[in-house]
Structures are given as structure tokens and as C-alpha cells.
Amino acid sequence: MKSKRFTAVITKEKKWYVARCVELGVVSQGKTIEEAQANLKEAVELYVESFGNEDLPEGAAEVLFYPLEVAVGG
């Protein structure tokens, strides 16, 4: 069985960790980072199983996080 690499981002939202697969738009959550990771992996595996892996996008070659400042209010 082949494997494919995707980009995952985890953010803390109130009491939950929310995990997102950037390329597929799949989202899951967990009460711990490890639980969110495991739940996202399962969700992505089910997504790939359901929709096939023929036209899956490539994983991001580079991920960049940076501070973004925008003007707000008056």
C-alpha cells in the first residue's frame, strides 16, 4: 500500500484542538493534540477511501507561517 503526505494544521479553539488537512479540506477535532491528530488521520483515510486516490492533490512542498498585521477599526 502506498502512502501520501499532506499538510495538517492544528489550532486550539476553546477546549478543543481542531485539526485540518490543508489540501483536502478535511477537518476533525480532539480534546488533546494526539487525539486531534489521530482523528484527522482517520478522517483523511476515510475521505481517500470514499473518493478514491486518483485525483488527490499533492501535499504542500513548503509551509510558511508568518505574523500578519492588518488595520482594524478607526
PDB file of N, H, CA, C and O in Angstrom:
ATOM      1  N   MET A   1       0.848  -1.181   0.000  1.00  0.00           N
ATOM      2  CA  MET A   1       0.000   0.000   0.000  1.00  0.00           C
ATOM      3  C   MET A   1       0.892   1.243   0.000  1.00  0.00           C
ATOM      4  O   MET A   1       1.813   1.357   0.809  1.00  0.00           O
ATOM      5  N   LYS A   2       0.612   2.153  -0.901  1.00  0.00           N
ATOM      6  H   LYS A   2      -0.135   2.060  -1.559  1.00  0.00           H
ATOM      7  CA  LYS A   2       1.360   3.405  -0.974  1.00  0.00           C
ATOM      8  C   LYS A   2       0.846   4.370   0.084  1.00  0.00           C
ATOM      9  O   LYS A   2      -0.274   4.241   0.579  1.00  0.00           O
ATOM     10  N   SER A   3       1.686   5.332   0.414  1.00  0.00           N
ATOM     11  H   SER A   3       2.595   5.437   0.011  1.00  0.00           H
ATOM     12  CA  SER A   3       1.245   6.385   1.322  1.00  0.00           C
ATOM     13  C   SER A   3       1.398   7.728   0.624  1.00  0.00           C
ATOM     14  O   SER A   3       2.139   7.856  -0.350  1.00  0.00           O
ATOM     15  N   LYS A   4       0.704   8.702   1.123  1.00  0.00           N
ATOM     16  H   LYS A   4       0.101   8.599   1.914  1.00  0.00           H
ATOM     17  CA  LYS A   4       0.734  10.053   0.563  1.00  0.00           C
ATOM     18  C   LYS A   4       0.849  11.024   1.720  1.00  0.00           C
ATOM     19  O   LYS A   4       0.240  10.820   2.769  1.00  0.00           O
ATOM     20  N   ARG A   5       1.620  12.070   1.536  1.00  0.00           N
ATOM     21  H   ARG A   5       2.115  12.236   0.683  1.00  0.00           H
ATOM     22  CA  ARG A   5       1.847  13.057   2.589  1.00  0.00           C
ATOM     23  C   ARG A   5       1.023  14.310   2.316  1.00  0.00           C
ATOM     24  O   ARG A   5       1.006  14.829   1.200  1.00  0.00           O
ATOM     25  N   PHE A   6       0.336  14.788   3.360  1.00  0.00           N
ATOM     26  H   PHE A   6       0.349  14.366   4.267  1.00  0.00           H
ATOM     27  CA  PHE A   6      -0.438  16.015   3.291  1.00  0.00           C
ATOM     28  C   PHE A   6       0.011  16.949   4.399  1.00  0.00           C
ATOM     29  O   PHE A   6       0.804  16.572   5.263  1.00  0.00           O
ATOM     30  N   THR A   7      -0.500  18.167   4.367  1.00  0.00           N
ATOM     31  H   THR A   7      -1.144  18.473   3.665  1.00  0.00           H
ATOM     32  CA  THR A   7      -0.185  19.160   5.387  1.00  0.00           C
ATOM     33  C   THR A   7      -1.334  19.253   6.374  1.00  0.00           C
ATOM     34  O   THR A   7      -2.489  19.412   5.979  1.00  0.00           O
ATOM     35  N   ALA A   8      -1.015  19.155   7.667  1.00  0.00           N
ATOM     36  H   ALA A   8      -0.077  19.027   7.988  1.00  0.00           H
ATOM     37  CA  ALA A   8      -2.025  19.280   8.709  1.00  0.00           C
ATOM     38  C   ALA A   8      -1.684  20.476   9.587  1.00  0.00           C
ATOM     39  O   ALA A   8      -0.518  20.746   9.874  1.00  0.00           O
ATOM     40  N   VAL A   9      -2.728  21.183  10.005  1.00  0.00           N
ATOM     41  H   VAL A   9      -3.675  20.963   9.772  1.00  0.00           H
ATOM     42  CA  VAL A   9      -2.587  22.323  10.904  1.00  0.00           C
ATOM     43  C   VAL A   9      -3.520  22.083  12.083  1.00  0.00           C
ATOM     44  O   VAL A   9      -4.685  21.727  11.901  1.00  0.00           O
ATOM     45  N   ILE A  10      -3.004  22.280  13.290  1.00  0.00           N
ATOM     46  H   ILE A  10      -2.058  22.569  13.438  1.00  0.00           H
ATOM     47  CA  ILE A  10      -3.823  22.118  14.488  1.00  0.00           C
ATOM     48  C   ILE A  10      -3.872  23.444  15.227  1.00  0.00           C
ATOM     49  O   ILE A  10      -2.842  24.064  15.491  1.00  0.00           O
ATOM     50  N   THR A  11      -5.084  23.870  15.555  1.00  0.00           N
ATOM     51  H   THR A  11      -5.921  23.367  15.341  1.00  0.00           H
ATOM     52  CA  THR A  11      -5.273  25.089  16.341  1.00  0.00           C
ATOM     53  C   THR A  11      -6.097  24.752  17.581  1.00  0.00           C
ATOM     54  O   THR A  11      -6.882  23.803  17.582  1.00  0.00           O
ATOM     55  N   LYS A  12      -5.910  25.526  18.612  1.00  0.00           N
ATOM     56  H   LYS A  12      -5.273  26.297  18.611  1.00  0.00           H
ATOM     57  CA  LYS A  12      -6.705  25.334  19.837  1.00  0.00           C
ATOM     58  C   LYS A  12      -7.867  26.307  19.781  1.00  0.00           C
ATOM     59  O   LYS A  12      -7.673  27.515  19.642  1.00  0.00           O
ATOM     60  N   GLU A  13      -9.067  25.778  19.890  1.00  0.00           N
ATOM     61  H   GLU A  13      -9.224  24.797  20.003  1.00  0.00           H
ATOM     62  CA  GLU A  13     -10.278  26.591  19.860  1.00  0.00           C
ATOM     63  C   GLU A  13     -11.102  26.236  21.093  1.00  0.00           C
ATOM     64  O   GLU A  13     -11.760  25.197  21.150  1.00  0.00           O
ATOM     65  N   LYS A  14     -11.047  27.125  22.072  1.00  0.00           N
ATOM     66  H   LYS A  14     -10.513  27.969  22.026  1.00  0.00           H
ATOM     67  CA  LYS A  14     -11.671  26.917  23.382  1.00  0.00           C
ATOM     68  C   LYS A  14     -11.100  25.648  24.001  1.00  0.00           C
ATOM     69  O   LYS A  14      -9.900  25.591  24.267  1.00  0.00           O
ATOM     70  N   LYS A  15     -11.922  24.627  24.239  1.00  0.00           N
ATOM     71  H   LYS A  15     -12.897  24.673  24.024  1.00  0.00           H
ATOM     72  CA  LYS A  15     -11.433  23.411  24.907  1.00  0.00           C
ATOM     73  C   LYS A  15     -11.013  22.310  23.932  1.00  0.00           C
ATOM     74  O   LYS A  15     -10.625  21.221  24.355  1.00  0.00           O
ATOM     75  N   TRP A  16     -11.089  22.587  22.642  1.00  0.00           N
ATOM     76  H   TRP A  16     -11.405  23.471  22.298  1.00  0.00           H
ATOM     77  CA  TRP A  16     -10.809  21.563  21.635  1.00  0.00           C
ATOM     78  C   TRP A  16      -9.599  21.926  20.794  1.00  0.00           C
ATOM     79  O   TRP A  16      -9.307  23.102  20.574  1.00  0.00           O
ATOM     80  N   TYR A  17      -8.902  20.908  20.330  1.00  0.00           N
ATOM     81  H   TYR A  17      -9.138  19.953  20.508  1.00  0.00           H
ATOM     82  CA  TYR A  17      -7.877  21.076  19.300  1.00  0.00           C
ATOM     83  C   TYR A  17      -8.530  20.718  17.974  1.00  0.00           C
ATOM     84  O   TYR A  17      -9.105  19.639  17.829  1.00  0.00           O
ATOM     85  N   VAL A  18      -8.440  21.611  17.021  1.00  0.00           N
ATOM     86  H   VAL A  18      -7.972  22.487  17.139  1.00  0.00           H
ATOM     87  CA  VAL A  18      -9.058  21.402  15.712  1.00  0.00           C
ATOM     88  C   VAL A  18      -7.944  21.145  14.695  1.00  0.00           C
ATOM     89  O   VAL A  18      -7.038  21.962  14.526  1.00  0.00           O
ATOM     90  N   ALA A  19      -8.027  20.012  14.034  1.00  0.00           N
ATOM     91  H   ALA A  19      -8.763  19.349  14.172  1.00  0.00           H
ATOM     92  CA  ALA A  19      -7.014  19.601  13.060  1.00  0.00           C
ATOM     93  C   ALA A  19      -7.598  19.693  11.661  1.00  0.00           C
ATOM     94  O   ALA A  19      -8.712  19.233  11.410  1.00  0.00           O
ATOM     95  N   ARG A  20      -6.828  20.298  10.743  1.00  0.00           N
ATOM     96  H   ARG A  20      -5.923  20.671  10.947  1.00  0.00           H
ATOM     97  CA  ARG A  20      -7.279  20.482   9.363  1.00  0.00           C
ATOM     98  C   ARG A  20      -6.238  19.948   8.393  1.00  0.00           C
ATOM     99  O   ARG A  20      -5.041  20.177   8.565  1.00  0.00           O
ATOM    100  N   CYS A  21      -6.696  19.241   7.382  1.00  0.00           N
ATOM    101  H   CYS A  21      -7.668  19.055   7.242  1.00  0.00           H
ATOM    102  CA  CYS A  21      -5.826  18.844   6.272  1.00  0.00           C
ATOM    103  C   CYS A  21      -5.965  19.933   5.217  1.00  0.00           C
ATOM    104  O   CYS A  21      -7.028  20.101   4.620  1.00  0.00           O
ATOM    105  N   VAL A  22      -4.893  20.663   4.995  1.00  0.00           N
ATOM    106  H   VAL A  22      -4.029  20.527   5.479  1.00  0.00           H
ATOM    107  CA  VAL A  22      -4.923  21.840   4.125  1.00  0.00           C
ATOM    108  C   VAL A  22      -5.359  21.494   2.708  1.00  0.00           C
ATOM    109  O   VAL A  22      -6.230  22.163   2.150  1.00  0.00           O
ATOM    110  N   GLU A  23      -4.773  20.471   2.126  1.00  0.00           N
ATOM    111  H   GLU A  23      -4.066  19.929   2.580  1.00  0.00           H
ATOM    112  CA  GLU A  23      -5.027  20.160   0.719  1.00  0.00           C
ATOM    113  C   GLU A  23      -6.429  19.615   0.460  1.00  0.00           C
ATOM    114  O   GLU A  23      -7.007  19.877  -0.595  1.00  0.00           O
ATOM    115  N   LEU A  24      -6.980  18.861   1.410  1.00  0.00           N
ATOM    116  H   LEU A  24      -6.510  18.648   2.267  1.00  0.00           H
ATOM    117  CA  LEU A  24      -8.267  18.195   1.180  1.00  0.00           C
ATOM    118  C   LEU A  24      -9.452  18.910   1.814  1.00  0.00           C
ATOM    119  O   LEU A  24     -10.599  18.643   1.455  1.00  0.00           O
ATOM    120  N   GLY A  25      -9.191  19.813   2.748  1.00  0.00           N
ATOM    121  H   GLY A  25      -8.259  20.030   3.039  1.00  0.00           H
ATOM    122  CA  GLY A  25     -10.273  20.497   3.435  1.00  0.00           C
ATOM    123  C   GLY A  25     -10.966  19.625   4.478  1.00  0.00           C
ATOM    124  O   GLY A  25     -12.067  19.950   4.920  1.00  0.00           O
ATOM    125  N   VAL A  26     -10.336  18.529   4.871  1.00  0.00           N
ATOM    126  H   VAL A  26      -9.441  18.265   4.511  1.00  0.00           H
ATOM    127  CA  VAL A  26     -10.894  17.638   5.882  1.00  0.00           C
ATOM    128  C   VAL A  26     -10.565  18.212   7.260  1.00  0.00           C
ATOM    129  O   VAL A  26      -9.443  18.656   7.504  1.00  0.00           O
ATOM    130  N   VAL A  27     -11.551  18.200   8.159  1.00  0.00           N
ATOM    131  H   VAL A  27     -12.462  17.839   7.961  1.00  0.00           H
ATOM    132  CA  VAL A  27     -11.377  18.764   9.499  1.00  0.00           C
ATOM    133  C   VAL A  27     -11.846  17.749  10.534  1.00  0.00           C
ATOM    134  O   VAL A  27     -12.831  17.041  10.326  1.00  0.00           O
ATOM    135  N   SER A  28     -11.126  17.689  11.651  1.00  0.00           N
ATOM    136  H   SER A  28     -10.325  18.264  11.819  1.00  0.00           H
ATOM    137  CA  SER A  28     -11.536  16.867  12.778  1.00  0.00           C
ATOM    138  C   SER A  28     -11.110  17.579  14.056  1.00  0.00           C
ATOM    139  O   SER A  28     -10.546  18.672  14.001  1.00  0.00           O
ATOM    140  N   GLN A  29     -11.378  16.962  15.207  1.00  0.00           N
ATOM    141  H   GLN A  29     -11.836  16.074  15.252  1.00  0.00           H
ATOM    142  CA  GLN A  29     -11.032  17.616  16.465  1.00  0.00           C
ATOM    143  C   GLN A  29     -10.746  16.575  17.535  1.00  0.00           C
ATOM    144  O   GLN A  29     -11.011  15.387  17.354  1.00  0.00           O
ATOM    145  N   GLY A  30     -10.203  17.038  18.647  1.00  0.00           N
ATOM    146  H   GLY A  30      -9.988  18.003  18.794  1.00  0.00           H
ATOM    147  CA  GLY A  30      -9.952  16.171  19.790  1.00  0.00           C
ATOM    148  C   GLY A  30      -9.694  17.005  21.020  1.00  0.00           C
ATOM    149  O   GLY A  30      -9.429  18.204  20.924  1.00  0.00           O
ATOM    150  N   LYS A  31      -9.772  16.372  22.181  1.00  0.00           N
ATOM    151  H   LYS A  31      -9.988  15.399  22.258  1.00  0.00           H
ATOM    152  CA  LYS A  31      -9.529  17.095  23.428  1.00  0.00           C
ATOM    153  C   LYS A  31      -8.038  17.267  23.692  1.00  0.00           C
ATOM    154  O   LYS A  31      -7.647  18.117  24.492  1.00  0.00           O
ATOM    155  N   THR A  32      -7.201  16.469  23.029  1.00  0.00           N
ATOM    156  H   THR A  32      -7.519  15.778  22.379  1.00  0.00           H
ATOM    157  CA  THR A  32      -5.748  16.609  23.110  1.00  0.00           C
ATOM    158  C   THR A  32      -5.198  16.716  21.689  1.00  0.00           C
ATOM    159  O   THR A  32      -5.885  16.401  20.718  1.00  0.00           O
ATOM    160  N   ILE A  33      -3.948  17.164  21.587  1.00  0.00           N
ATOM    161  H   ILE A  33      -3.389  17.419  22.376  1.00  0.00           H
ATOM    162  CA  ILE A  33      -3.316  17.235  20.263  1.00  0.00           C
ATOM    163  C   ILE A  33      -3.244  15.841  19.650  1.00  0.00           C
ATOM    164  O   ILE A  33      -3.533  15.660  18.467  1.00  0.00           O
ATOM    165  N   GLU A  34      -2.862  14.872  20.451  1.00  0.00           N
ATOM    166  H   GLU A  34      -2.628  15.019  21.412  1.00  0.00           H
ATOM    167  CA  GLU A  34      -2.730  13.499  19.944  1.00  0.00           C
ATOM    168  C   GLU A  34      -4.069  12.953  19.450  1.00  0.00           C
ATOM    169  O   GLU A  34      -4.128  12.277  18.423  1.00  0.00           O
ATOM    170  N   GLU A  35      -5.132  13.247  20.180  1.00  0.00           N
ATOM    171  H   GLU A  35      -5.084  13.796  21.015  1.00  0.00           H
ATOM    172  CA  GLU A  35      -6.468  12.797  19.771  1.00  0.00           C
ATOM    173  C   GLU A  35      -6.892  13.483  18.479  1.00  0.00           C
ATOM    174  O   GLU A  35      -7.468  12.847  17.597  1.00  0.00           O
ATOM    175  N   ALA A  36      -6.610  14.773  18.364  1.00  0.00           N
ATOM    176  H   ALA A  36      -6.142  15.290  19.081  1.00  0.00           H
ATOM    177  CA  ALA A  36      -6.941  15.503  17.131  1.00  0.00           C
ATOM    178  C   ALA A  36      -6.164  14.940  15.951  1.00  0.00           C
ATOM    179  O   ALA A  36      -6.713  14.794  14.859  1.00  0.00           O
ATOM    180  N   GLN A  37      -4.886  14.624  16.163  1.00  0.00           N
ATOM    181  H   GLN A  37      -4.440  14.743  17.050  1.00  0.00           H
ATOM    182  CA  GLN A  37      -4.071  14.038  15.090  1.00  0.00           C
ATOM    183  C   GLN A  37      -4.634  12.689  14.648  1.00  0.00           C
ATOM    184  O   GLN A  37      -4.784  12.431  13.454  1.00  0.00           O
ATOM    185  N   ALA A  38      -4.942  11.836  15.615  1.00  0.00           N
ATOM    186  H   ALA A  38      -4.820  12.045  16.585  1.00  0.00           H
ATOM    187  CA  ALA A  38      -5.469  10.505  15.292  1.00  0.00           C
ATOM    188  C   ALA A  38      -6.813  10.611  14.582  1.00  0.00           C
ATOM    189  O   ALA A  38      -7.066   9.891  13.617  1.00  0.00           O
ATOM    190  N   ASN A  39      -7.679  11.513  15.060  1.00  0.00           N
ATOM    191  H   ASN A  39      -7.473  12.098  15.844  1.00  0.00           H
ATOM    192  CA  ASN A  39      -8.993  11.681  14.436  1.00  0.00           C
ATOM    193  C   ASN A  39      -8.872  12.227  13.023  1.00  0.00           C
ATOM    194  O   ASN A  39      -9.622  11.816  12.137  1.00  0.00           O
ATOM    195  N   LEU A  40      -7.932  13.151  12.797  1.00  0.00           N
ATOM    196  H   LEU A  40      -7.323  13.485  13.516  1.00  0.00           H
ATOM    197  CA  LEU A  40      -7.736  13.682  11.454  1.00  0.00           C
ATOM    198  C   LEU A  40      -7.196  12.602  10.526  1.00  0.00           C
ATOM    199  O   LEU A  40      -7.636  12.493   9.381  1.00  0.00           O
ATOM    200  N   LYS A  41      -6.261  11.813  11.001  1.00  0.00           N
ATOM    201  H   LYS A  41      -5.904  11.902  11.931  1.00  0.00           H
ATOM    202  CA  LYS A  41      -5.714  10.727  10.170  1.00  0.00           C
ATOM    203  C   LYS A  41      -6.828   9.782   9.738  1.00  0.00           C
ATOM    204  O   LYS A  41      -6.910   9.405   8.569  1.00  0.00           O
ATOM    205  N   GLU A  42      -7.683   9.402  10.679  1.00  0.00           N
ATOM    206  H   GLU A  42      -7.617   9.708  11.629  1.00  0.00           H
ATOM    207  CA  GLU A  42      -8.806   8.524  10.351  1.00  0.00           C
ATOM    208  C   GLU A  42      -9.759   9.189   9.351  1.00  0.00           C
ATOM    209  O   GLU A  42     -10.217   8.545   8.407  1.00  0.00           O
ATOM    210  N   ALA A  43     -10.054  10.466   9.556  1.00  0.00           N
ATOM    211  H   ALA A  43      -9.682  10.990  10.323  1.00  0.00           H
ATOM    212  CA  ALA A  43     -10.957  11.188   8.656  1.00  0.00           C
ATOM    213  C   ALA A  43     -10.385  11.288   7.245  1.00  0.00           C
ATOM    214  O   ALA A  43     -11.114  11.141   6.264  1.00  0.00           O
ATOM    215  N   VAL A  44      -9.087  11.538   7.144  1.00  0.00           N
ATOM    216  H   VAL A  44      -8.495  11.658   7.941  1.00  0.00           H
ATOM    217  CA  VAL A  44      -8.450  11.630   5.820  1.00  0.00           C
ATOM    218  C   VAL A  44      -8.446  10.258   5.150  1.00  0.00           C
ATOM    219  O   VAL A  44      -8.701  10.157   3.950  1.00  0.00           O
ATOM    220  N   GLU A  45      -8.162   9.207   5.909  1.00  0.00           N
ATOM    221  H   GLU A  45      -7.955   9.289   6.884  1.00  0.00           H
ATOM    222  CA  GLU A  45      -8.190   7.855   5.340  1.00  0.00           C
ATOM    223  C   GLU A  45      -9.584   7.515   4.812  1.00  0.00           C
ATOM    224  O   GLU A  45      -9.717   6.927   3.739  1.00  0.00           O
ATOM    225  N   LEU A  46     -10.619   7.884   5.564  1.00  0.00           N
ATOM    226  H   LEU A  46     -10.510   8.361   6.436  1.00  0.00           H
ATOM    227  CA  LEU A  46     -11.995   7.642   5.106  1.00  0.00           C
ATOM    228  C   LEU A  46     -12.326   8.474   3.871  1.00  0.00           C
ATOM    229  O   LEU A  46     -13.002   7.994   2.960  1.00  0.00           O
ATOM    230  N   TYR A  47     -11.852   9.719   3.838  1.00  0.00           N
ATOM    231  H   TYR A  47     -11.303  10.109   4.577  1.00  0.00           H
ATOM    232  CA  TYR A  47     -12.066  10.590   2.679  1.00  0.00           C
ATOM    233  C   TYR A  47     -11.440   9.960   1.437  1.00  0.00           C
ATOM    234  O   TYR A  47     -12.082   9.858   0.391  1.00  0.00           O
ATOM    235  N   VAL A  48     -10.199   9.545   1.559  1.00  0.00           N
ATOM    236  H   VAL A  48      -9.677   9.628   2.408  1.00  0.00           H
ATOM    237  CA  VAL A  48      -9.488   8.947   0.417  1.00  0.00           C
ATOM    238  C   VAL A  48     -10.181   7.659  -0.024  1.00  0.00           C
ATOM    239  O   VAL A  48     -10.325   7.397  -1.218  1.00  0.00           O
ATOM    240  N   GLU A  49     -10.606   6.860   0.952  1.00  0.00           N
ATOM    241  H   GLU A  49     -10.489   7.073   1.922  1.00  0.00           H
ATOM    242  CA  GLU A  49     -11.308   5.620   0.653  1.00  0.00           C
ATOM    243  C   GLU A  49     -12.619   5.887  -0.087  1.00  0.00           C
ATOM    244  O   GLU A  49     -12.962   5.173  -1.030  1.00  0.00           O
ATOM    245  N   SER A  50     -13.344   6.912   0.341  1.00  0.00           N
ATOM    246  H   SER A  50     -13.066   7.492   1.107  1.00  0.00           H
ATOM    247  CA  SER A  50     -14.647   7.233  -0.235  1.00  0.00           C
ATOM    248  C   SER A  50     -14.555   7.829  -1.635  1.00  0.00           C
ATOM    249  O   SER A  50     -15.351   7.503  -2.516  1.00  0.00           O
ATOM    250  N   PHE A  51     -13.574   8.704  -1.825  1.00  0.00           N
ATOM    251  H   PHE A  51     -12.928   8.969  -1.109  1.00  0.00           H
ATOM    252  CA  PHE A  51     -13.491   9.437  -3.084  1.00  0.00           C
ATOM    253  C   PHE A  51     -12.394   8.941  -4.008  1.00  0.00           C
ATOM    254  O   PHE A  51     -12.219   9.477  -5.103  1.00  0.00           O
ATOM    255  N   GLY A  52     -11.669   7.946  -3.592  1.00  0.00           N
ATOM    256  H   GLY A  52     -11.811   7.511  -2.703  1.00  0.00           H
ATOM    257  CA  GLY A  52     -10.598   7.410  -4.427  1.00  0.00           C
ATOM    258  C   GLY A  52      -9.362   8.273  -4.339  1.00  0.00           C
ATOM    259  O   GLY A  52      -9.425   9.435  -3.938  1.00  0.00           O
ATOM    260  N   ASN A  53      -8.245   7.699  -4.715  1.00  0.00           N
ATOM    261  H   ASN A  53      -8.194   6.755  -5.040  1.00  0.00           H
ATOM    262  CA  ASN A  53      -6.993   8.450  -4.620  1.00  0.00           C
ATOM    263  C   ASN A  53      -6.440   8.837  -5.985  1.00  0.00           C
ATOM    264  O   ASN A  53      -5.280   9.235  -6.095  1.00  0.00           O
ATOM    265  N   GLU A  54      -7.253   8.725  -7.016  1.00  0.00           N
ATOM    266  H   GLU A  54      -8.195   8.401  -6.927  1.00  0.00           H
ATOM    267  CA  GLU A  54      -6.795   9.032  -8.372  1.00  0.00           C
ATOM    268  C   GLU A  54      -6.403  10.492  -8.545  1.00  0.00           C
ATOM    269  O   GLU A  54      -5.336  10.785  -9.085  1.00  0.00           O
ATOM    270  N   ASP A  55      -7.249  11.411  -8.093  1.00  0.00           N
ATOM    271  H   ASP A  55      -8.115  11.173  -7.654  1.00  0.00           H
ATOM    272  CA  ASP A  55      -7.026  12.836  -8.337  1.00  0.00           C
ATOM    273  C   ASP A  55      -6.705  13.599  -7.060  1.00  0.00           C
ATOM    274  O   ASP A  55      -7.075  14.765  -6.926  1.00  0.00           O
ATOM    275  N   LEU A  56      -6.024  12.960  -6.127  1.00  0.00           N
ATOM    276  H   LEU A  56      -5.723  12.013  -6.235  1.00  0.00           H
ATOM    277  CA  LEU A  56      -5.679  13.651  -4.890  1.00  0.00           C
ATOM    278  C   LEU A  56      -4.620  14.713  -5.163  1.00  0.00           C
ATOM    279  O   LEU A  56      -3.686  14.475  -5.929  1.00  0.00           O
ATOM    280  N   PRO A  57      -4.760  15.878  -4.545  1.00  0.00           N
ATOM    281  CA  PRO A  57      -3.746  16.910  -4.741  1.00  0.00           C
ATOM    282  C   PRO A  57      -2.439  16.508  -4.082  1.00  0.00           C
ATOM    283  O   PRO A  57      -2.423  15.684  -3.168  1.00  0.00           O
ATOM    284  N   GLU A  58      -1.364  17.083  -4.539  1.00  0.00           N
ATOM    285  H   GLU A  58      -1.377  17.753  -5.281  1.00  0.00           H
ATOM    286  CA  GLU A  58      -0.063  16.851  -3.933  1.00  0.00           C
ATOM    287  C   GLU A  58       0.014  17.598  -2.614  1.00  0.00           C
ATOM    288  O   GLU A  58      -0.610  18.647  -2.455  1.00  0.00           O
ATOM    289  N   GLY A  59       0.762  17.072  -1.684  1.00  0.00           N
ATOM    290  H   GLY A  59       1.268  16.220  -1.813  1.00  0.00           H
ATOM    291  CA  GLY A  59       0.999  17.765  -0.429  1.00  0.00           C
ATOM    292  C   GLY A  59       1.829  19.011  -0.684  1.00  0.00           C
ATOM    293  O   GLY A  59       2.591  19.067  -1.648  1.00  0.00           O
ATOM    294  N   ALA A  60       1.685  19.993   0.163  1.00  0.00           N
ATOM    295  H   ALA A  60       1.065  19.947   0.947  1.00  0.00           H
ATOM    296  CA  ALA A  60       2.438  21.239   0.021  1.00  0.00           C
ATOM    297  C   ALA A  60       3.924  20.949   0.180  1.00  0.00           C
ATOM    298  O   ALA A  60       4.329  20.227   1.091  1.00  0.00           O
ATOM    299  N   ALA A  61       4.727  21.509  -0.703  1.00  0.00           N
ATOM    300  H   ALA A  61       4.398  22.095  -1.444  1.00  0.00           H
ATOM    301  CA  ALA A  61       6.166  21.308  -0.629  1.00  0.00           C
ATOM    302  C   ALA A  61       6.770  22.145   0.490  1.00  0.00           C
ATOM    303  O   ALA A  61       7.779  21.761   1.081  1.00  0.00           O
ATOM    304  N   GLU A  62       6.158  23.280   0.779  1.00  0.00           N
ATOM    305  H   GLU A  62       5.339  23.592   0.298  1.00  0.00           H
ATOM    306  CA  GLU A  62       6.668  24.173   1.805  1.00  0.00           C
ATOM    307  C   GLU A  62       5.492  24.832   2.513  1.00  0.00           C
ATOM    308  O   GLU A  62       4.538  25.268   1.869  1.00  0.00           O
ATOM    309  N   VAL A  63       5.563  24.902   3.820  1.00  0.00           N
ATOM    310  H   VAL A  63       6.338  24.547   4.343  1.00  0.00           H
ATOM    311  CA  VAL A  63       4.522  25.554   4.614  1.00  0.00           C
ATOM    312  C   VAL A  63       5.166  26.727   5.316  1.00  0.00           C
ATOM    313  O   VAL A  63       6.217  26.588   5.941  1.00  0.00           O
ATOM    314  N   LEU A  64       4.536  27.877   5.213  1.00  0.00           N
ATOM    315  H   LEU A  64       3.682  27.989   4.706  1.00  0.00           H
ATOM    316  CA  LEU A  64       5.081  29.098   5.792  1.00  0.00           C
ATOM    317  C   LEU A  64       4.044  29.727   6.709  1.00  0.00           C
ATOM    318  O   LEU A  64       2.912  29.979   6.294  1.00  0.00           O
ATOM    319  N   PHE A  65       4.423  29.976   7.938  1.00  0.00           N
ATOM    320  H   PHE A  65       5.341  29.771   8.275  1.00  0.00           H
ATOM    321  CA  PHE A  65       3.588  30.701   8.889  1.00  0.00           C
ATOM    322  C   PHE A  65       4.272  32.026   9.169  1.00  0.00           C
ATOM    323  O   PHE A  65       5.487  32.069   9.360  1.00  0.00           O
ATOM    324  N   TYR A  66       3.517  33.088   9.196  1.00  0.00           N
ATOM    325  H   TYR A  66       2.530  33.053   9.041  1.00  0.00           H
ATOM    326  CA  TYR A  66       4.105  34.398   9.456  1.00  0.00           C
ATOM    327  C   TYR A  66       3.082  35.286  10.129  1.00  0.00           C
ATOM    328  O   TYR A  66       1.880  35.086   9.955  1.00  0.00           O
ATOM    329  N   PRO A  67       3.544  36.282  10.908  1.00  0.00           N
ATOM    330  CA  PRO A  67       2.597  37.205  11.519  1.00  0.00           C
ATOM    331  C   PRO A  67       2.003  38.115  10.459  1.00  0.00           C
ATOM    332  O   PRO A  67       2.719  38.635   9.604  1.00  0.00           O
ATOM    333  N   LEU A  68       0.707  38.303  10.517  1.00  0.00           N
ATOM    334  H   LEU A  68       0.125  37.881  11.211  1.00  0.00           H
ATOM    335  CA  LEU A  68       0.004  39.142   9.556  1.00  0.00           C
ATOM    336  C   LEU A  68      -0.666  40.268  10.308  1.00  0.00           C
ATOM    337  O   LEU A  68      -1.484  40.024  11.195  1.00  0.00           O
ATOM    338  N   GLU A  69      -0.332  41.493   9.966  1.00  0.00           N
ATOM    339  H   GLU A  69       0.332  41.691   9.245  1.00  0.00           H
ATOM    340  CA  GLU A  69      -0.901  42.657  10.628  1.00  0.00           C
ATOM    341  C   GLU A  69      -1.786  43.408   9.677  1.00  0.00           C
ATOM    342  O   GLU A  69      -1.375  43.728   8.561  1.00  0.00           O
ATOM    343  N   VAL A  70      -3.014  43.698  10.106  1.00  0.00           N
ATOM    344  H   VAL A  70      -3.348  43.438  11.012  1.00  0.00           H
ATOM    345  CA  VAL A  70      -3.964  44.443   9.293  1.00  0.00           C
ATOM    346  C   VAL A  70      -4.573  45.559  10.130  1.00  0.00           C
ATOM    347  O   VAL A  70      -4.657  45.449  11.354  1.00  0.00           O
ATOM    348  N   ALA A  71      -4.991  46.620   9.480  1.00  0.00           N
ATOM    349  H   ALA A  71      -4.923  46.710   8.486  1.00  0.00           H
ATOM    350  CA  ALA A  71      -5.642  47.729  10.185  1.00  0.00           C
ATOM    351  C   ALA A  71      -7.079  47.338  10.505  1.00  0.00           C
ATOM    352  O   ALA A  71      -7.775  46.778   9.658  1.00  0.00           O
ATOM    353  N   VAL A  72      -7.520  47.630  11.712  1.00  0.00           N
ATOM    354  H   VAL A  72      -6.954  48.085  12.400  1.00  0.00           H
ATOM    355  CA  VAL A  72      -8.893  47.364  12.118  1.00  0.00           C
ATOM    356  C   VAL A  72      -9.437  48.576  12.849  1.00  0.00           C
ATOM    357  O   VAL A  72      -8.704  49.288  13.535  1.00  0.00           O
ATOM    358  N   GLY A  73     -10.716  48.797  12.692  1.00  0.00           N
ATOM    359  H   GLY A  73     -11.312  48.219  12.134  1.00  0.00           H
ATOM    360  CA  GLY A  73     -11.355  49.909  13.392  1.00  0.00           C
ATOM    361  C   GLY A  73     -10.905  51.271  12.903  1.00  0.00           C
ATOM    362  O   GLY A  73     -10.335  51.397  11.820  1.00  0.00           O
ATOM    363  N   GLY A  74     -11.169  52.306  13.719  1.00  0.00           N
ATOM    364  H   GLY A  74     -11.632  52.204  14.600  1.00  0.00           H
ATOM    365  CA  GLY A  74     -10.913  53.677  13.308  1.00  0.00           C
ATOM    366  C   GLY A  74      -9.654  54.193  13.828  1.00  0.00           C
ATOM    367  O   GLY A  74      -9.302  55.342  13.564  1.00  0.00           O
TER     368      GLY A  74
END
